[in-house]
Amino acid sequence: MHPFTKHSDALLHPEEMLPNAPALAVATAVWTRRQSGVLMGPVTDTLMIRGEPHRPEGVGDIVRALYTGSLVFRPGERTERPGINFLGPHLYEAGRRLADQPALRQQPDCFLVDAPGAEAARRLPLHPVTRAMLARRPEGGASLRALFREVAVDQNRVFEDIAVLVALGLLQLDDRSPRAEPAIEETPPPPRRARDILAHRLRRDWDRMQGNDDWGVVGVAPTMDERAIDRACDRMLRRYSGLVSDASLQPEARDLARLLHRRVGEAVARIRPETA
């Protein structure tokens, strides 16, 4: 089960339900473009500041609308400060349910190209291998077959990430001839660009944590449901634990991962002292 399958007593992401594709497209567009205004659902309207709900409880209203109705966005200028990344993980979960992985696996020679707003993918909970693989694509794209020749571990999770990005409209498949595919070495050296991107992301995470209290580090508000808080704590612990044990990381990235994992552990210990 994905960590965002069930969330709070309101049954966000109810089991065995698919989201409404048009509603998901509206929510993803607002989040991707960092738009401000009002996201109007069938029951409740949610104030959006730069693509995020102004209040944490707005996430529940949006996710429920993804499964029970439709969403309409009314843009408008706002002066309030934006919230943290509340919505991205839930868009990922809705996209995961809507993704058609079997159909995607049957198109190995289709080229994977960026759609408008594709840069927002870095704000989703993607596997580090997925991030590195996408970063190293040749200019003009590369086929799924060529990209997966380079993935030695976690192929299923990486493929899930790709299927989610296609379902969310952040990546597109271009059915061109495989003869036009840019050459990719079978055993390429570790890409410097991918390493730099990972180190940059970790530095950004570390800088952000310096200005946050324990709740901000974990990414939830103290008023949220206890189960939601537990899931957020577990998610943040998992986010960096795998990197800490990754012997292939460069020293800078490994040191940053250790600092981040320690900071998250300290925050979780204070938020959930009974499990420390």
N, C-alpha and C positions, 0 to 999 in steps of 0.2 A: 504494500500500500504506500502510495506517495505521501510524504509528510503533510501535504495540504488537503488530503482527501476529506477529512472531517474537521470542522472548526467550530467550537462553541455549541451551546445548547440550541442555537438557532439553526443548526444543521446546514452550515455553509458547505457547499460542494456535496450535496446529498449523494449517497452511494447509488450506483447504477442509473445515473441520470446524465444526459448529454446537455451541454449548454446550448442556448439559442445562438446560432452562428451570426445573424445580423447584430444581435445585442453585443456579442463578443467583439465583433469588428468595430462597433462604435466605441466601446470601452478601450480597446487596444489603440485606436487612433488618437483618442484624447490623451492617453498615457504616453504614447510614443511621441506625440508632438508637444507634450508638456503644455497643454492648453488649460486656460482658466475659464470658468463659467459654471453652469449648473448642468449636471447630468440627471435627467428626469427619468425616473423609473415608474413602474405601474402603481406603486404605493407611496414611495418616498423620493424626494429630490435630494441630491447630494451636491454640496458646494465643492468644486474642484479648484485647486490652486496649483498651477503648473503641472497638471496631469495627475495629481494625487488628491485623495479626499482631504478636506480641511481638518476633519476630525476622524480618529481611528474607527469610530463606530460606523462611519460612512462606508467602510469596506464591506460590512455585512449587507447593507442595503444594495450595494452594487452587485455583489456576488449572488444574492437572492434573485435580483432582476435577471441575471444571466440565465437562470434556470426556470423562472416562473413568468417571464414577460419580456418586454422590450425596453430599450434605452434610446433616449433622444437627447442630443447635446445642444445646449443653448450657450454659445460663447459670450464672454463678457470680461472686461478688465477688472482685476481684483488687486488689492494692495496688501492682503494678508500674506504672512510668511507661509511657504509651502511646507507640507509635512514630510516625513521620511518615506522611504520606499515601502509603503503598505501594500500597494496594489499589484506590483510586479509578480510576486510568487503566486498570487491567485489567478492572474492571467495565464501564467505558465500551466497551472493545474487545469484550468478550463481548456486551454489549447491541447494539453495532453489527452484529455478525454475526446476531443474532437478530431485529433490527428488520425490519419489513415496510414499506419505504418506498413501493413501488407502491400498496399498499392504503391507506396514509395519504394519499397524493396524490389518491386518489379520493374523499376526504372533506373537501373544502375548507371546507364550511360547518359542520363539527363544531366545537364550542367546546372550547378547551384549558383545562382546569381542574387545579388542584393536587391531587395525591393525598397521603395521609398521608406525611410525611417528605420532601415536595418541596423543603424548604429545603436538603437535603443536595446538591441539584444544583449548588450553587455550589462544591462541592469536586471536581467533575469537570472534565476538561480541555475546557470548552466554548469556542467562538469568542466573542470579545468582543461581536460583534454579537448573538449569541444571548442573552448575558447581558442586554444592554441591552433587547432586544425583550421578553424575559420580564418584566423589571422594570417595564416601562411598560404592561403589560396593565391594562385597566380592571378595577375591582372586579367580581367575578362572571365574569370571563373574557372572551375574545374568540375569534372564529373564526380558523381558520388562514388563510382568505382575507384577513381584515382585517389580521392581523398581517403577512402577507407583502407587503401593499401598502406597508409602511413599510421594507422591506428592499431596498436598492439594490445591495448588493454581497454576494458570497459566499453566494448563495441556496442553492446545493447543500450547502455545508458547514453552514449554519444548519438546513436541512431535515434533514440527517443527525443533528444534535444533537437536534432535536425527536423524531425517530424513536427515537433511543437512549433518551431520557428516558421515552418511552411504553413501550418494551420493558422497561425497568428498573422500571416501575410508579411512577415519580416524577411523571408527568403522566398524565392521563386524558382521553379524548375523550368529550364529552357531546353526543349527537346531538339537539340542540334546534333549533327553527325559527330560520332566519337572521333572521326579523323581530324576534326578541328580542335581537338583537346590539346592544350599546352602540355609540353613534355614535363613529367614529374619523375624524378629519380626514384628507383625502387627503395633505396636505402639512403635517403638524404641526411646530411648532417643536422644536428639540432638547430632549429631556426633561431637566429638571434632576435628577430623581431618578436616571435612568440614569447621568448624568455623576457624580453623587455616589457611586453604588454602585461605579463603576469606580475612582474616586480612593480610596475607602475600601479596596477590595480591594488596590490597589497599596500603600497605606500599611501595610496588614496584612502584605503580603509583605515590605516593607522592614523592618518591625519584627522579623519572624521571622528574617530573614537576619542581623540584627545579633548574634543570639545563637548563630549557627551557624558551624562551620568550613566549609572549602571543600566537603567531602563533604556536609554538611548543606544547603548552598546548592543543590547539584545534586540532592539528594534520593536518594542511594544510599549504600551502605556500601562501603568500600574492598575488602571481601572478595567483592563480587559479581562476576559474570562480566564479562569485558572488553567484550563486545558490549553487555551491559546498561548498563554505565557509559557507553559511547559514545552509546547511544540517549538516556540521561538527559541527557547534556551537550547533545546536539543539540536535544532537546525544550525544555530551559530557555532555550537561546539563541533558538529560534524564538518562545518564549512572549512575549518582550518586544520582539523586533526589529520586529515589525509595528506595535506601538504607538509605537515611537520615530519611525517614518516617517509616522504618522497625523496629518495636518495639522488634522484636525477636533477633536483632543483639546483640552481646557482646559489652561491653563498648568501647573496643579498636577499633573494626571495625566501630562502630557508630561514634566515634570521628574522625577517619580517613576519613570516608565518608563525614562528615560535612566540614572538611578542604578542601577536594578535590572539593566538590561542590562549596564552597566559592571561591576557586582559579579559577575554571572554569568560574564562574559567573563574576569575576573581568576581566578575559581575554576576555570574550565575550562582556562585557560592553565597553571595549576599542576598540575591533575590529568592533563592531556594535553599536556605541554610539547612533544611532537614535532609536534603539529598547531597550535600557537600561532603 
